[in-house]
Amino acid sequence: EILKLRFGLDRGEPRTLEEVGEHFNLTRERIRQIEARAMSKLRHPSSDTGARDLLAV
């Protein structure tokens, strides 16, 4: 969900870390950390079977 919002996959317009943080009631730093982890899973899907869930966007 965070990646959808950050990259504009939900409404076509990317949102800032601040905006996504407000949406989930999290700090922008926490959103950045979650985003980095999700991107890592997407880059290396063989090391984590959960990456298939992320790709089902």
Helices and strands as residue ranges (DSSP letters): H 2-6, H 17-24, H 28-43, G 45-47, H 51-55
